[in-house]
Amino acid sequence: MTSFLKDDRSKAVAWWLFATALLVLAMVVVGGATRLTDSGLSITEWKPVTGAIPPMNEADWAAEFSKYQQIPQFSQVNPDMTVAEFKGIYWWEWAHRFLGRLVGVVFAVPFAYFLIRREIPQRLIWRCFGLLLLGGLQGLVGWWMVSSGLSERVSVAPERLMLHLGLALILFGALIWCGLEAAYGKGRETAYGPWARGGLGLAALLYVQSLLGGLVAANDAGRVYTDWPLMGGRLLPEGYWAGDLWTTIAHNQASTQLHHRLMAYLVVVLIIAFAGQASRSRHVQPEVRRGAYVLGLGVAIQALLGIATLMMVSPLSLAIAHQIAATLLLAIAVTVTWRARRV
């Protein structure tokens, strides 16, 4: 029960943190599918507790559908939608919110148990409190995002979707980092040397690239300019400049897709270079070298997935695979960075 006082590690705590990270990954994927199926506005109220119960009969479904009919998305996009069709989008959003609730329970209940039994390594206790607060904030931001599409817009605000995704990815990466700390103990850490800095830089770029992908999804930009490597037959797509900087960055299909493409090229080049340097260096740890190889292979697969997703006009299966690969690449980069700091 107090073994952490001896070696400052706990396999049980590590598995708990990794399991929560896996659920966050599932939530990110279902959230992406919710956006791609235009399901995110199907539930127009935020009820953290009672909202866990879905409609149980036809009267309940009629009531939920009536609420959906009051928002602009119904009148401007889906005026002919039937209750049966509404159920299809409702279940995506309900599943996304259910996973959010499940993440909260799976984190909070074992956290209390491990605290009472004093099984959490002492240096991780406050970090876990921080993760709990971050999870709660994520729920609030999720509703703030949904609310942006209930009165004047027919979809959620892209910048709010990007923030919602960004917080989820921070939570995901932090859970992995803390899980590794719990699994292996404090050990001996070095300052951020070249390999740790390289891994951290790649993790940051992969994070930014995921945010840019969120803007692409939020603007339905993956369904335009579906040729590659050009965009509409041009290097700089027509309509790139949207009249002002903010709209060009966050609210324009041509520009958000181009930015996502350009960052992808940069990420591929830098990860391949990182893996190549690791293969030649005599001073890199074997675990870091293997991680660099996995990153290199993963980014090549991810690039092919991205191109296929674009040229096939974002079919749901490929888009989900693309998102899973992006999140796993981030996890690998975080792990490589953590390992590079250990001696």
Buried (B, 14 or more C-beta within 10 A) or exposed (E): EEEBEEEBBBEBBBBBBBBBBBBBBBBBBBBBBBBBBBBBBBBBEBEBEEBEEBBEEEEEBEEBBEBBBEBBBBEEEBEEBEBEEBBEBBBBBBBBBBBBBBBBEBBBEBBEEBEEEEBBBEBBBEBBEEBBEBBEEBBEBBBBBBBBBBEEBBBBBBBBBBBBBBBBBBBBBBBBBBBBBBBBBBEEEEEBEEBBBBBBBBBEBBBBBBBBBBBBBBBBBBBBBBEEEEBEEEEEBEBBEBEEEEEBBBBBBBBBBBBBBEBBEEBBEBBBBBBEBBEEBEEBBEBBBBBBEBBBEBBBBBBEBBBBBBEEEBEEEBBBBBBBBBBBBBBBBBBBBBBBBBE
